[in-house]
Amino acid sequence: MSILDYADEDALGRVQSVDTAMVVVRVDDVDALRALQVNRLVALQSSRAGHKLIGVIHKITRTAVEEAKVGDVDQPDAVHPEVNLVRVALIGTLLDQDGPRANVFRRTLETVPEIDACCFALEGEKLTRFMGVISSVTGAGQRLSLGTYTLDPNAQAFVNGNRLFQRHAIVVGSTGSGKSWTTARLLEQIAELGSANAVVFDMHGEYASMAGDGFAHFKVAGPGDVEAGRGLDEGVLHLPYWLLSYEALVSMFVDRSDQNAPNQSMVISRAIVEAKTQFLQAGSHKDVLANFTLDSPVPFSIESVIAELDRLNSEMVQGARSEKQGDFHGKLSRLIQRLEGKRSDRRMGFLFPATGIADSYAWLDRVVTDLLAGRATRGGKGGVKIIDFSEVPSDVLPLIVGMVARLAFSIQQWSPQATRHPVALFCDEAHLYIPQEPTSGAAENAIATFERIAKEGRKYGVGLVVISQRPAEVNRTVVSQCNNLVAMRLTNGDDQAVVRRLLPDSLGGFGDLLPVLDTGEALVVGDAILLPTRIRIAKPTNEPLSGTIDFWDRWAEATDGAALAKAVESWRRQTLVR
């Protein structure tokens, strides 16, 4: 039985004209016209039995028709009839039956309505049932609920969880529009699933408030954590230099403007291979020793690399008559200085951990389990892993976030297809490390990683959720691969233009809604929901720590409560003093 079973007397009007994808409906009932709203869904009779056409109201007009002649001035107070017209954009077809499946929605128009066909409003329970069809949600299935429809608060808004993460998603909105709220809503529902698996890149510690068995919290080690010797047992994550790819290492340690940069790159690659070989030989890892490459995640001693560079930088070789300078004599000084400088920087302690923290062969196995195993594998706890990057220096932030993303993608890529467990990466403040215009080698390296995930991630079970307040500053290739859009209020013209490019041509007018959306309200479009829909996002159980401060209210208080001395001391120590 059709979920949209209307009687003719329920019609709000009849079709007056038909274009390729646009229909004009005449509404004779003035009260029915007043009840209509732009962007509300309607259903129209199709010329084919068992089909109903679905459309979105684009425009509502009420026009007086002058019946009297122009020169007839004897009837100034005559009541003239009015024509009430509604323009509807057709967006798909609902089939009562499609083979064995009942009530199937397709984004195609196999037919168009006939003249005088009835048009019905989609609202209340019928709207809820229809949106359930859109998101392929059954009564007993796992449902991903975002909230309620703005135009019908009684109808629950669902999205298809499979398609949302299979085909990537982007969440955008100006500061204070509700991006973190929306992300928290998604994360809470993911965390409830028995084998949930998601990693959140938290740039400012906003999601530290997410609580429950479904969440696990990690923090990239800051100077204070390094001094205290904290590790994985305390939720402190070290990301050692040997996890970086060769390209990432070169971008970090080699100055490309140096005339000796090619020699430095070649020499450091040889030194790293030799150091990894020594580590594998010492541990008797013969199978790996026979097959590893420069990019294989094998621990090695940075001290031995520096020692080799020092040797080559001061090497003297025997010449025809006397000793002469070696091929690299004096050409590696700047490289050695950069290595020593990075290693001695307290802010980089997570990258150069102390001996015994992250230099064992088994350490990577544990980290991968902690970060990438599903909730069921982790004993029913911590399916959503939140990594706090707030103490990572901004100049290496793209490199470090890219390292974790590359780790996730590589594990999925090298997992047998039959045992591959999907993982979603939530990229908060994505414009900071996936920029449209990279300003450093570190940013270029991160962009390459995320572009590959955006293009190939679906094949390996890696989904991306890109979150940003400045979509115009996020890499366009990554954005273009996101087939699901959750757009909150946007006031900047450049950002609005990016969102408009993501909308289908027939729905381009929905971009006009972006500056007038309410806080916590989103325009949701994409493969996961099929229909362009305004949704009021439901309040998450644990609200994120967005850090929004009420300036006027705080200024009106008797005391300011500022701890300036602690702030100064934290600045000096480069770690937060509690």
TIPA-126828 format. One record per residue (C-alpha): residue number from 1; residue in one letter; x, y, z. Coordinates in steps of 0.05 Angstrom, whole numbers, always signed. Layout:
// residues N
R i aa east north up
R NUM A X Y Z .
...
This chain:
// residues 578
R i aa east north up
R 1 M +0 +0 +0 .
R 2 S +25 +70 -16 .
R 3 I +49 +112 +41 .
R 4 L +19 +172 +6 .
R 5 D -54 +151 +0 .
R 6 Y -93 +215 -15 .
R 7 A -165 +228 -34 .
R 8 D -180 +280 -88 .
R 9 E -215 +324 -37 .
R 10 D -149 +329 +1 .
R 11 A -117 +366 -58 .
R 12 L -92 +436 -45 .
R 13 G -97 +452 -119 .
R 14 R -91 +428 -191 .
R 15 V -36 +432 -243 .
R 16 Q -45 +491 -290 .
R 17 S +20 +486 -331 .
R 18 V +79 +439 -338 .
R 19 D +151 +450 -358 .
R 20 T +210 +401 -361 .
R 21 A +220 +402 -285 .
R 22 M +175 +459 -262 .
R 23 V +100 +456 -250 .
R 24 V +51 +513 -236 .
R 25 V -7 +494 -191 .
R 26 R -71 +536 -183 .
R 27 V -98 +539 -112 .
R 28 D -170 +562 -106 .
R 29 D -175 +555 -31 .
R 30 V -145 +619 +0 .
R 31 D -138 +585 +68 .
R 32 A -99 +528 +37 .
R 33 L -54 +579 +2 .
R 34 R -40 +615 +68 .
R 35 A -18 +549 +99 .
R 36 L +35 +536 +46 .
R 37 Q +108 +555 +55 .
R 38 V +166 +560 +7 .
R 39 N +211 +498 +9 .
R 40 R +155 +453 +33 .
R 41 L +148 +386 -1 .
R 42 V +87 +368 -43 .
R 43 A +63 +306 -79 .
R 44 L +30 +307 -148 .
R 45 Q -10 +255 -186 .
R 46 S +31 +223 -241 .
R 47 S +5 +201 -309 .
R 48 R +30 +132 -292 .
R 49 A -8 +89 -241 .
R 50 G +29 +73 -177 .
R 51 H +74 +134 -184 .
R 52 K +73 +200 -146 .
R 53 L +117 +259 -165 .
R 54 I +151 +296 -109 .
R 55 G +167 +370 -113 .
R 56 V +191 +429 -72 .
R 57 I +152 +494 -70 .
R 58 H +195 +550 -99 .
R 59 K +147 +608 -104 .
R 60 I +76 +626 -80 .
R 61 T +38 +683 -114 .
R 62 R -30 +715 -107 .
R 63 T -49 +759 -166 .
R 64 A -113 +800 -176 .
R 65 V -143 +793 -246 .
R 66 E -175 +856 -274 .
R 67 E -242 +837 -307 .
R 68 A -268 +907 -319 .
R 69 K -249 +944 -381 .
R 70 V -197 +998 -376 .
R 71 G -245 +1054 -391 .
R 72 D -301 +1029 -345 .
R 73 V -299 +1078 -287 .
R 74 D -370 +1066 -263 .
R 75 Q -350 +1005 -221 .
R 76 P -291 +1029 -179 .
R 77 D -307 +984 -120 .
R 78 A -318 +920 -160 .
R 79 V -290 +857 -127 .
R 80 H -242 +826 -176 .
R 81 P -225 +751 -175 .
R 82 E -155 +728 -156 .
R 83 V -109 +674 -184 .
R 84 N -68 +638 -132 .
R 85 L -8 +603 -163 .
R 86 V +46 +558 -134 .
R 87 R +110 +542 -172 .
R 88 V +136 +472 -156 .
R 89 A +205 +443 -176 .
R 90 L +199 +369 -189 .
R 91 I +256 +329 -156 .
R 92 G +237 +256 -159 .
R 93 T +186 +200 -163 .
R 94 L +157 +156 -109 .
R 95 L +140 +86 -134 .
R 96 D +88 +46 -96 .
R 97 Q +123 -18 -118 .
R 98 D +190 -31 -151 .
R 99 G +197 -106 -160 .
R 100 P +196 -137 -91 .
R 101 R +207 -70 -56 .
R 102 A +150 -25 -35 .
R 103 N +152 +51 -32 .
R 104 V +217 +68 -68 .
R 105 F +240 +139 -83 .
R 106 R +281 +155 -144 .
R 107 R +314 +221 -163 .
R 108 T +288 +214 -234 .
R 109 L +227 +240 -271 .
R 110 E +201 +185 -316 .
R 111 T +136 +223 -325 .
R 112 V +108 +293 -313 .
R 113 P +39 +309 -285 .
R 114 E -19 +320 -331 .
R 115 I -58 +385 -333 .
R 116 D -110 +387 -277 .
R 117 A -73 +333 -238 .
R 118 C -81 +340 -163 .
R 119 C -27 +368 -118 .
R 120 F -23 +349 -44 .
R 121 A +16 +376 +15 .
R 122 L +67 +330 +47 .
R 123 E +64 +341 +122 .
R 124 G +56 +307 +189 .
R 125 E +58 +232 +191 .
R 126 K +60 +226 +115 .
R 127 L +123 +270 +114 .
R 128 T +156 +227 +167 .
R 129 R +140 +163 +130 .
R 130 F +164 +193 +65 .
R 131 M +230 +216 +95 .
R 132 G +239 +147 +124 .
R 133 V +236 +120 +53 .
R 134 I +286 +173 +30 .
R 135 S +338 +151 +81 .
R 136 S +321 +76 +73 .
R 137 V +305 +71 +147 .
R 138 T +262 +14 +171 .
R 139 G +227 +10 +238 .
R 140 A +277 -38 +268 .
R 141 G +340 -13 +233 .
R 142 Q +395 +31 +258 .
R 143 R +372 +102 +248 .
R 144 L +414 +165 +245 .
R 145 S +368 +222 +267 .
R 146 L +391 +293 +260 .
R 147 G +330 +327 +289 .
R 148 T +265 +352 +261 .
R 149 Y +244 +388 +197 .
R 150 T +241 +463 +204 .
R 151 L +175 +468 +166 .
R 152 D +144 +410 +204 .
R 153 P +170 +400 +275 .
R 154 N +128 +337 +283 .
R 155 A +168 +300 +230 .
R 156 Q +234 +267 +250 .
R 157 A +292 +278 +202 .
R 158 F +333 +216 +186 .
R 159 V +394 +206 +142 .
R 160 N +422 +142 +114 .
R 161 G +483 +127 +157 .
R 162 N +516 +82 +105 .
R 163 R +514 +134 +50 .
R 164 L +533 +191 +96 .
R 165 F +601 +161 +110 .
R 166 Q +612 +120 +47 .
R 167 R +610 +182 +4 .
R 168 H +641 +232 +52 .
R 169 A +607 +292 +83 .
R 170 I +622 +365 +96 .
R 171 V +594 +406 +154 .
R 172 V +601 +481 +145 .
R 173 G +577 +544 +180 .
R 174 S +599 +610 +208 .
R 175 T +625 +616 +279 .
R 176 G +568 +604 +328 .
R 177 S +521 +574 +277 .
R 178 G +520 +505 +309 .
R 179 K +574 +463 +273 .
R 180 S +602 +433 +337 .
R 181 W +531 +420 +361 .
R 182 T +516 +382 +297 .
R 183 T +581 +343 +301 .
R 184 A +567 +324 +373 .
R 185 R +498 +300 +352 .
R 186 L +529 +254 +299 .
R 187 L +583 +229 +346 .
R 188 E +534 +210 +401 .
R 189 Q +493 +167 +355 .
R 190 I +555 +134 +326 .
R 191 A +581 +119 +396 .
R 192 E +518 +80 +412 .
R 193 L +531 +28 +358 .
R 194 G +561 -38 +380 .
R 195 S +621 -36 +332 .
R 196 A +627 +39 +323 .
R 197 N +693 +64 +295 .
R 198 A +708 +138 +286 .
R 199 V +768 +184 +299 .
R 200 V +758 +258 +314 .
R 201 F +813 +308 +301 .
R 202 D +797 +358 +356 .
R 203 M +838 +422 +346 .
R 204 H +815 +461 +408 .
R 205 G +792 +409 +458 .
R 206 E +719 +424 +443 .
R 207 Y +697 +352 +447 .
R 208 A +728 +336 +515 .
R 209 S +657 +339 +542 .
R 210 M +635 +278 +502 .
R 211 A +623 +226 +556 .
R 212 G +601 +154 +560 .
R 213 D +626 +84 +545 .
R 214 G +625 +97 +471 .
R 215 F +680 +151 +475 .
R 216 A +755 +147 +487 .
R 217 H +797 +209 +495 .
R 218 F +869 +219 +475 .
R 219 K +914 +279 +477 .
R 220 V +976 +291 +435 .
R 221 A +1032 +300 +487 .
R 222 G +1048 +371 +507 .
R 223 P +1112 +394 +543 .
R 224 G +1080 +380 +611 .
R 225 D +1062 +309 +591 .
R 226 V +1132 +296 +564 .
R 227 E +1164 +321 +629 .
R 228 A +1117 +277 +671 .
R 229 G +1131 +216 +628 .
R 230 R +1058 +204 +611 .
R 231 G +1040 +154 +557 .
R 232 L +983 +114 +528 .
R 233 D +962 +87 +596 .
R 234 E +943 +159 +614 .
R 235 G +912 +174 +547 .
R 236 V +972 +214 +523 .
R 237 L +992 +201 +452 .
R 238 H +1063 +207 +424 .
R 239 L +1071 +209 +349 .
R 240 P +1144 +192 +337 .
R 241 Y +1184 +218 +278 .
R 242 W +1193 +148 +250 .
R 243 L +1118 +145 +233 .
R 244 L +1127 +202 +183 .
R 245 S +1133 +185 +110 .
R 246 Y +1197 +202 +74 .
R 247 E +1165 +262 +40 .
R 248 A +1140 +287 +107 .
R 249 L +1208 +280 +138 .
R 250 V +1241 +318 +81 .
R 251 S +1189 +374 +85 .
R 252 M +1203 +381 +159 .
R 253 F +1278 +376 +161 .
R 254 V +1303 +398 +93 .
R 255 D +1300 +471 +72 .
R 256 R +1280 +468 -1 .
R 257 S +1310 +537 -14 .
R 258 D +1379 +511 +5 .
R 259 Q +1423 +498 -56 .
R 260 N +1445 +433 -24 .
R 261 A +1373 +409 -12 .
R 262 P +1377 +352 -64 .
R 263 N +1441 +325 -32 .
R 264 Q +1411 +332 +37 .
R 265 S +1349 +293 +17 .
R 266 M +1390 +237 -14 .
R 267 V +1437 +231 +46 .
R 268 I +1382 +231 +98 .
R 269 S +1345 +177 +61 .
R 270 R +1406 +132 +61 .
R 271 A +1419 +146 +134 .
R 272 I +1346 +128 +152 .
R 273 V +1348 +63 +113 .
R 274 E +1413 +44 +148 .
R 275 A +1384 +61 +217 .
R 276 K +1321 +20 +204 .
R 277 T +1364 -38 +180 .
R 278 Q +1403 -36 +245 .
R 279 F +1339 -36 +286 .
R 280 L +1310 -96 +248 .
R 281 Q +1375 -135 +252 .
R 282 A +1379 -123 +327 .
R 283 G +1308 -149 +336 .
R 284 S +1317 -208 +289 .
R 285 H +1258 -186 +246 .
R 286 K +1283 -223 +185 .
R 287 D +1217 -224 +146 .
R 288 V +1210 -148 +150 .
R 289 L +1284 -138 +138 .
R 290 A +1278 -171 +70 .
R 291 N +1219 -129 +47 .
R 292 F +1216 -61 +82 .
R 293 T +1222 +5 +46 .
R 294 L +1240 +76 +65 .
R 295 D +1166 +90 +82 .
R 296 S +1156 +27 +124 .
R 297 P +1136 +45 +196 .
R 298 V +1198 +17 +229 .
R 299 P +1230 +51 +289 .
R 300 F +1300 +79 +281 .
R 301 S +1348 +120 +323 .
R 302 I +1350 +193 +305 .
R 303 E +1416 +197 +342 .
R 304 S +1448 +147 +294 .
R 305 V +1421 +187 +235 .
R 306 I +1451 +252 +262 .
R 307 A +1517 +217 +276 .
R 308 E +1520 +193 +204 .
R 309 L +1505 +262 +178 .
R 310 D +1559 +291 +223 .
R 311 R +1609 +241 +197 .
R 312 L +1593 +257 +124 .
R 313 N +1593 +332 +137 .
R 314 S +1664 +330 +164 .
R 315 E +1690 +271 +123 .
R 316 M +1760 +275 +93 .
R 317 V +1780 +225 +40 .
R 318 Q +1846 +205 +10 .
R 319 G +1863 +243 -53 .
R 320 A +1919 +232 -104 .
R 321 R +1971 +268 -61 .
R 322 S +1937 +284 +5 .
R 323 E +1870 +283 +41 .
R 324 K +1814 +323 +11 .
R 325 Q +1743 +340 +32 .
R 326 G +1690 +287 +20 .
R 327 D +1631 +295 -28 .
R 328 F +1585 +322 +27 .
R 329 H +1636 +360 +69 .
R 330 G +1604 +423 +96 .
R 331 K +1540 +413 +56 .
R 332 L +1498 +382 +111 .
R 333 S +1509 +434 +166 .
R 334 R +1441 +468 +158 .
R 335 L +1405 +400 +156 .
R 336 I +1440 +379 +221 .
R 337 Q +1422 +445 +254 .
R 338 R +1349 +437 +234 .
R 339 L +1347 +366 +261 .
R 340 E +1380 +387 +326 .
R 341 G +1334 +447 +332 .
R 342 K +1271 +407 +323 .
R 343 R +1294 +353 +371 .
R 344 S +1311 +403 +426 .
R 345 D +1245 +442 +418 .
R 346 R +1202 +426 +479 .
R 347 R +1139 +436 +439 .
R 348 M +1160 +377 +394 .
R 349 G +1167 +329 +452 .
R 350 F +1111 +285 +424 .
R 351 L +1152 +277 +359 .
R 352 F +1217 +259 +395 .
R 353 P +1195 +218 +456 .
R 354 A +1243 +194 +509 .
R 355 T +1273 +125 +505 .
R 356 G +1223 +70 +521 .
R 357 I +1161 +112 +506 .
R 358 A +1148 +98 +432 .
R 359 D +1209 +63 +404 .
R 360 S +1191 -11 +409 .
R 361 Y +1169 -56 +353 .
R 362 A +1104 -73 +390 .
R 363 W +1085 +0 +404 .
R 364 L +1053 +11 +336 .
R 365 D +1008 -50 +346 .
R 366 R +980 -21 +409 .
R 367 V +970 +49 +381 .
R 368 V +933 +21 +320 .
R 369 T +888 -20 +366 .
R 370 D +874 +41 +410 .
R 371 L +859 +88 +352 .
R 372 L +830 +45 +298 .
R 373 A +796 -16 +330 .
R 374 G +720 -15 +334 .
R 375 R +681 -12 +399 .
R 376 A +669 -88 +401 .
R 377 T +744 -102 +394 .
R 378 R +758 -53 +450 .
R 379 G +715 -90 +499 .
R 380 G +651 -51 +485 .
R 381 K +682 +17 +501 .
R 382 G +712 +75 +462 .
R 383 G +686 +66 +391 .
R 384 V +693 +141 +380 .
R 385 K +765 +163 +392 .
R 386 I +775 +238 +403 .
R 387 I +846 +263 +394 .
R 388 D +862 +331 +424 .
R 389 F +914 +368 +381 .
R 390 S +909 +433 +420 .
R 391 E +982 +433 +442 .
R 392 V +1011 +416 +374 .
R 393 P +1049 +477 +345 .
R 394 S +1012 +508 +286 .
R 395 D +1073 +503 +239 .
R 396 V +1073 +427 +242 .
R 397 L +999 +416 +254 .
R 398 P +983 +396 +181 .
R 399 L +1041 +347 +183 .
R 400 I +1019 +313 +248 .
R 401 V +945 +309 +231 .
R 402 G +964 +283 +162 .
R 403 M +1007 +230 +196 .
R 404 V +948 +203 +236 .
R 405 A +903 +204 +174 .
R 406 R +957 +167 +134 .
R 407 L +962 +116 +190 .
R 408 A +888 +103 +187 .
R 409 F +887 +98 +111 .
R 410 S +948 +52 +108 .
R 411 I +920 +4 +160 .
R 412 Q +855 +0 +120 .
R 413 Q +892 -8 +55 .
R 414 W +935 -65 +81 .
R 415 S +877 -101 +115 .
R 416 P +846 -161 +79 .
R 417 Q +780 -140 +49 .
R 418 A +742 -193 +87 .
R 419 T +766 -167 +155 .
R 420 R +767 -92 +139 .
R 421 H +727 -53 +191 .
R 422 P +704 +16 +167 .
R 423 V +728 +79 +201 .
R 424 A +705 +152 +195 .
R 425 L +753 +210 +204 .
R 426 F +721 +274 +231 .
R 427 C +766 +333 +209 .
R 428 D +748 +391 +255 .
R 429 E +773 +460 +233 .
R 430 A +795 +428 +168 .
R 431 H +819 +494 +137 .
R 432 L +878 +494 +186 .
R 433 Y +910 +431 +157 .
R 434 I +875 +418 +90 .
R 435 P +882 +488 +61 .
R 436 Q +866 +509 -10 .
R 437 E +932 +547 -15 .
R 438 P +988 +511 +22 .
R 439 T +1042 +556 +51 .
R 440 S +1092 +502 +70 .
R 441 G +1116 +433 +53 .
R 442 A +1080 +406 +114 .
R 443 A +1013 +431 +87 .
R 444 E +1027 +402 +18 .
R 445 N +1042 +335 +50 .
R 446 A +977 +336 +89 .
R 447 I +937 +357 +28 .
R 448 A +964 +298 -12 .
R 449 T +943 +250 +43 .
R 450 F +872 +277 +49 .
R 451 E +863 +282 -26 .
R 452 R +879 +209 -32 .
R 453 I +831 +190 +23 .
R 454 A +777 +233 -9 .
R 455 K +787 +199 -76 .
R 456 E +801 +127 -55 .
R 457 G +777 +121 +17 .
R 458 R +710 +90 +0 .
R 459 K +745 +29 -31 .
R 460 Y +781 +16 +35 .
R 461 G +727 +34 +84 .
R 462 V +753 +103 +103 .
R 463 G +701 +159 +107 .
R 464 L +714 +233 +114 .
R 465 V +673 +285 +151 .
R 466 V +702 +354 +136 .
R 467 I +682 +408 +186 .
R 468 S +700 +481 +175 .
R 469 Q +676 +552 +185 .
R 470 R +713 +574 +121 .
R 471 P +696 +524 +65 .
R 472 A +728 +573 +15 .
R 473 E +795 +560 +49 .
R 474 V +790 +484 +47 .
R 475 N +823 +445 -9 .
R 476 R +774 +443 -68 .
R 477 T +791 +372 -88 .
R 478 V +773 +346 -19 .
R 479 V +709 +388 -16 .
R 480 S +687 +365 -86 .
R 481 Q +690 +292 -64 .
R 482 C +641 +304 -7 .
R 483 N +573 +282 -33 .
R 484 N +535 +301 +30 .
R 485 L +528 +373 +53 .
R 486 V +506 +398 +121 .
R 487 A +507 +474 +114 .
R 488 M +493 +519 +174 .
R 489 R +487 +594 +170 .
R 490 L +540 +626 +125 .
R 491 T +546 +700 +114 .
R 492 N +611 +705 +75 .
R 493 G +601 +709 -1 .
R 494 D +661 +666 -18 .
R 495 D +638 +611 +29 .
R 496 Q +567 +614 +2 .
R 497 A +595 +606 -69 .
R 498 V +630 +541 -49 .
R 499 V +565 +512 -21 .
R 500 R +526 +533 -83 .
R 501 R +575 +495 -126 .
R 502 L +560 +433 -86 .
R 503 L +485 +438 -98 .
R 504 P +453 +407 -160 .
R 505 D +435 +456 -214 .
R 506 S +360 +448 -202 .
R 507 L +369 +465 -129 .
R 508 G +415 +524 -136 .
R 509 G +363 +570 -106 .
R 510 F +371 +537 -39 .
R 511 G +437 +574 -32 .
R 512 D +397 +637 -18 .
R 513 L +376 +606 +49 .
R 514 L +447 +604 +76 .
R 515 P +451 +674 +108 .
R 516 V +381 +668 +140 .
R 517 L +387 +600 +173 .
R 518 D +376 +602 +248 .
R 519 T +428 +579 +299 .
R 520 G +425 +503 +301 .
R 521 E +388 +499 +234 .
R 522 A +420 +466 +174 .
R 523 L +408 +455 +100 .
R 524 V +421 +381 +87 .
R 525 V +432 +356 +16 .
R 526 G +465 +295 -13 .
R 527 D +465 +221 -25 .
R 528 A +448 +206 +47 .
R 529 I +381 +242 +44 .
R 530 L +369 +255 -30 .
R 531 L +324 +315 -17 .
R 532 P +346 +386 -1 .
R 533 T +319 +395 +69 .
R 534 R +321 +447 +125 .
R 535 I +331 +410 +191 .
R 536 R +333 +437 +261 .
R 537 I +389 +397 +294 .
R 538 A +369 +364 +359 .
R 539 K +408 +382 +422 .
R 540 P +463 +332 +438 .
R 541 T +465 +301 +507 .
R 542 N +536 +328 +519 .
R 543 E +545 +396 +489 .
R 544 P +614 +412 +461 .
R 545 L +659 +463 +496 .
R 546 S +653 +514 +441 .
R 547 G +684 +568 +485 .
R 548 T +632 +621 +467 .
R 549 I +635 +675 +520 .
R 550 D +579 +724 +536 .
R 551 F +619 +788 +534 .
R 552 W +568 +837 +560 .
R 553 D +545 +791 +617 .
R 554 R +616 +777 +639 .
R 555 W +635 +851 +637 .
R 556 A +575 +866 +681 .
R 557 E +600 +820 +737 .
R 558 A +632 +849 +800 .
R 559 T +698 +811 +790 .
R 560 D +731 +789 +727 .
R 561 G +763 +725 +753 .
R 562 A +821 +729 +704 .
R 563 A +883 +687 +721 .
R 564 L +933 +728 +683 .
R 565 A +994 +705 +722 .
R 566 K +977 +632 +706 .
R 567 A +969 +650 +633 .
R 568 V +1037 +682 +631 .
R 569 E +1068 +622 +665 .
R 570 S +1033 +574 +616 .
R 571 W +1060 +615 +558 .
R 572 R +1130 +610 +586 .
R 573 R +1125 +535 +598 .
R 574 Q +1088 +522 +533 .
R 575 T +1039 +479 +572 .
R 576 L +974 +495 +608 .
R 577 V +983 +509 +682 .
R 578 R +920 +488 +720 .
